[in-house]
């Protein structure tokens, strides 16, 4: 999966606000914290969505090019802080900007 495909797939995981969370990488249907790749995961933060799409852990996702592409969009390169302090639409907008930069690298 390319970086562009990864970002699009992760964005799709959290496109519905009910499938997005903050404060944890992922939560189950009862809002309890679970690992992003858990079969019980129902909603994800931006990092958790990247983890589940790439099948990386929360530690190894830091090395993935899709993480870097999204981190280049958010302040201080902190996806975690951005996800936890901004509304859902702002998180999706960051994904959209990262996707657009990959789709149109010269403009």
Secondary structure, 3 states (H helix, E strand, C coil): CCHHHHHHHHHHHHCCHHHECCCCCEECCCCCECCCCCCCCCEECHHHHHHHHHCCCCCHHHHCHHHHHHHCCCHHHCHHHHHHHCCHHHHHHHHHHHHHHHHCCCC
